[in-house]
């Protein structure tokens, strides 16, 4: 996998975090899941996380904020 490089000036212009995040794309994710024998992240999570620690209730979280909003605090 080759990481996309973003220049400092692009970072300073406020490119959203999601666009800078270096994570697997759909193809890479599918390959990784196939390697460990699962068809989806939900299947992998169901197999890996013990029922005793799973929480099925909705979380009471505040609304999402952009990186720029957080940095402006």
N, C-alpha and C positions, 0 to 999 in steps of 0.2 A: 504494500500500500504506500502510495506517495502522498505526503501531506501537502495541501495547498499552502503556499506562503502568502501572507498578507503583509503589506508594507506598513511601517509605523504611521505614515500619513493616512493610510486607509483606516487604521485603528483609531487615530485621532479624530477622524470624521464621523465616528460613531456607528460603524457597521455593527448591526445587532449581533449579540453573542451567538445566537443560534446559527448565524451564517459563518461564524468563525470557528465554531466547535469542531474539533477533529474527532469525529466518531465514524463508525462504520456506515457505509451506505447500504441500501437494501440488498445488493448482490453480495457484499462482504458478510453481512449479517446472516444471509441464507447459507453461505458456505460454512460459517462458524457453527451455526445450528446443525447443519448436516453432519459436520465432523463429530459432534457430540451426540448425534442421534435424535434430534428434536426438530419438529417442523415449524415451531413458532417460539417466540419469547415467552408467551403464556404457558406453553407446555413445559419449557425448561424451568420456569419459575415454579410451576405447580409441583414439579418433581424435586426441586432443590430446596424449597422453603417448607419447613415443617408446619403442619396444620396448627400446632399449638401457638405459633407466633404470628400466624396470619390474622390480619384485621380486615374484616369485610365491611366495616362501617365507613361512611364517608368522613373524610377529615375536614375539620373546621379551619380552613386556611384562608388567609387574606388573599385578595385579588393579586394576580401576577403583576409585576412591574418590570419595566425594561431596565437594562443595565444602566442606561443614561439616567433614569429616574433615581436609581439607588445611589449612583455616584454623586448626584446633585445634592443629596442630603447633607 
